[in-house]
């Protein structure tokens, strides 16, 4: 692959795969940025310069420095819990995925929301159901199109023949 600037890049990974790997490395990446921030301070950068270099605000820089000064290296390790646990178990998510991908059904986000409530007794907001279907289940969202009951099974071959004429 050659990008718009003429740089050749081997196609070892797709951008989606790289995004997933980046997501898995977020905690390490945050820790690395904080280490770089401290190193820059030790090399006589200002807090503002060091914070901007790693992409954060000066206020965040002050917080990192305070935490580092009080707790050493442990003060730079991100310590957030990662949010509230899901109301649906992994098994329930798998079951939901199997129901949604059934060829004979076309679910909208509202339909999935209703299904989750009826089947698992969990009430999610529309936005949260969108997050579950798009991010957790990695499903694309599209409007279902009507299927004609009288369309022929060999419609692709018929189209190819018509295009050759």
Number of C-alpha atoms within 10 A of each C-alpha: 9 10 8 7 6 8 8 10 9 7 9 8 8 8 10 9 11 12 11 10 11 13 11 11 12 12 15 13 14 15 18 15 19 25 18 16 27 20 13 18 18 10 10 10 15 15 21 16 18 24 25 15 15 17 11 16 15 16 12 14 23 14 13 21 20 14 16 18 12 11 12 12 13 12 18 23 19 14 9 7 7 6 6 6 8 9 13 14 11 10 9 14 18 13 11 19 17 10 15 20 12 10 7 8 10 15 18 15 18 13 13 21 20 18 18 19 13 11 10 14 12 13 15 16 10 14 10 13 20 20 15 19 19 13 11 12 15 11 15 8 12 10 8 10 7 7 7 7 6 6 8 9 8 8 10 10 10 11 10 10 10 9 8 6 5
